[in-house]
Amino acid sequence: SSDDKPYCENLFRNRSNISITPQSFSMGDDLITLSLCEHSIITGGTFGWWSGYLANGQVLHDKIYPSGCERREHYYPPWYLIDGKVRAYKNSNYTL
């Protein structure tokens, strides 16, 4: 999910397995849509946290983005934490 729908529409325009909610959707509508996902990959912030929690599937969470907090009790126990230092760089062979 993203707060920049035009960017995502351009980036994923040729992908049939990507859904972009209409511009008319509110943040609440987007959160409801994300809660219907089977699994989630999220970053820091309450929006991502709640979307992962409400989806109730497997969640991958970057453990140090953006706050730098690394304490396990700040994350919902069944979630998988990934090292925040791992990134997919434009010129690397590693892509998501």
One Martini backbone bead per residue (centre of mass of N, CA, C, O) as a GRO file, in nm:
protein
   96
    1SER     BB    1   0.102   0.032   0.011
    2SER     BB    2   0.003   0.380  -0.053
    3ASP     BB    3  -0.003   0.749  -0.078
    4ASP     BB    4   0.073   0.702  -0.408
    5LYS     BB    5  -0.126   0.618  -0.658
    6PRO     BB    6  -0.004   0.725  -0.924
    7TYR     BB    7   0.263   0.578  -0.893
    8CYS     BB    8   0.144   0.288  -0.881
    9GLU     BB    9  -0.003   0.292  -1.150
   10ASN     BB   10   0.260   0.319  -1.312
   11LEU     BB   11   0.433   0.083  -1.194
   12PHE     BB   12   0.165  -0.144  -1.212
   13ARG     BB   13   0.012  -0.145  -1.501
   14ASN     BB   14   0.116  -0.463  -1.589
   15ARG     BB   15  -0.038  -0.583  -1.333
   16SER     BB   16  -0.285  -0.823  -1.242
   17ASN     BB   17  -0.202  -0.860  -0.910
   18ILE     BB   18  -0.282  -0.552  -0.874
   19SER     BB   19  -0.434  -0.331  -0.636
   20ILE     BB   20  -0.616  -0.020  -0.670
   21THR     BB   21  -0.763   0.211  -0.516
   22PRO     BB   22  -0.966   0.449  -0.531
   23GLN     BB   23  -0.957   0.790  -0.489
   24SER     BB   24  -1.234   0.785  -0.316
   25PHE     BB   25  -1.093   0.661  -0.097
   26SER     BB   26  -1.039   0.633   0.217
   27MET     BB   27  -0.843   0.546   0.474
   28GLY     BB   28  -1.053   0.346   0.582
   29ASP     BB   29  -1.092   0.190   0.320
   30ASP     BB   30  -0.798   0.101   0.298
   31LEU     BB   31  -0.787  -0.052   0.566
   32ILE     BB   32  -1.004  -0.256   0.498
   33THR     BB   33  -0.862  -0.374   0.252
   34LEU     BB   34  -0.601  -0.466   0.407
   35SER     BB   35  -0.760  -0.659   0.606
   36LEU     BB   36  -0.812  -0.873   0.354
   37CYS     BB   37  -0.545  -0.974   0.367
   38GLU     BB   38  -0.345  -1.248   0.419
   39HIS     BB   39  -0.079  -1.070   0.402
   40SER     BB   40   0.209  -0.873   0.539
   41ILE     BB   41   0.409  -0.579   0.455
   42ILE     BB   42   0.570  -0.366   0.690
   43THR     BB   43   0.605  -0.065   0.844
   44GLY     BB   44   0.611   0.190   1.016
   45GLY     BB   45   0.328   0.261   1.188
   46THR     BB   46  -0.010   0.258   1.242
   47PHE     BB   47  -0.125   0.174   0.970
   48GLY     BB   48   0.045  -0.083   0.932
   49TRP     BB   49  -0.013  -0.217   1.199
   50TRP     BB   50  -0.327  -0.240   1.163
   51SER     BB   51  -0.328  -0.395   0.897
   52GLY     BB   52  -0.180  -0.646   1.010
   53TYR     BB   53  -0.367  -0.708   1.249
   54LEU     BB   54  -0.644  -0.730   1.086
   55ALA     BB   55  -0.554  -0.958   0.887
   56ASN     BB   56  -0.432  -1.211   1.052
   57GLY     BB   57  -0.158  -1.285   0.938
   58GLN     BB   58   0.127  -1.273   0.803
   59VAL     BB   59   0.408  -1.068   0.928
   60LEU     BB   60   0.626  -0.826   0.801
   61HIS     BB   61   0.877  -0.640   0.993
   62ASP     BB   62   1.054  -0.360   1.028
   63LYS     BB   63   1.244  -0.309   1.321
   64ILE     BB   64   1.373   0.012   1.240
   65TYR     BB   65   1.120   0.135   1.103
   66PRO     BB   66   1.175   0.471   1.166
   67SER     BB   67   1.249   0.479   1.491
   68GLY     BB   68   1.471   0.253   1.606
   69CYS     BB   69   1.311   0.029   1.726
   70GLU     BB   70   1.410  -0.304   1.889
   71ARG     BB   71   1.186  -0.396   2.069
   72ARG     BB   72   0.982  -0.666   2.084
   73GLU     BB   73   0.728  -0.539   2.248
   74HIS     BB   74   0.646  -0.344   1.990
   75TYR     BB   75   0.545  -0.621   1.879
   76TYR     BB   76   0.365  -0.853   1.754
   77PRO     BB   77   0.444  -1.170   1.836
   78PRO     BB   78   0.387  -1.330   1.542
   79TRP     BB   79   0.584  -1.155   1.410
   80TYR     BB   80   0.814  -1.084   1.158
   81LEU     BB   81   1.146  -0.984   1.175
   82ILE     BB   82   1.346  -0.752   1.004
   83ASP     BB   83   1.626  -0.620   0.899
   84GLY     BB   84   1.662  -0.275   0.844
   85LYS     BB   85   1.942  -0.299   0.670
   86VAL     BB   86   1.771  -0.427   0.453
   87ARG     BB   87   1.795  -0.357   0.101
   88ALA     BB   88   1.672  -0.256  -0.215
   89TYR     BB   89   1.875  -0.177  -0.470
   90LYS     BB   90   1.895  -0.057  -0.781
   91ASN     BB   91   2.209  -0.197  -0.833
   92SER     BB   92   2.116  -0.471  -0.744
   93ASN     BB   93   2.041  -0.825  -0.729
   94TYR     BB   94   1.835  -0.745  -0.509
   95THR     BB   95   1.489  -0.831  -0.506
   96LEU     BB   96   1.137  -0.821  -0.430
   0.00000   0.00000   0.00000
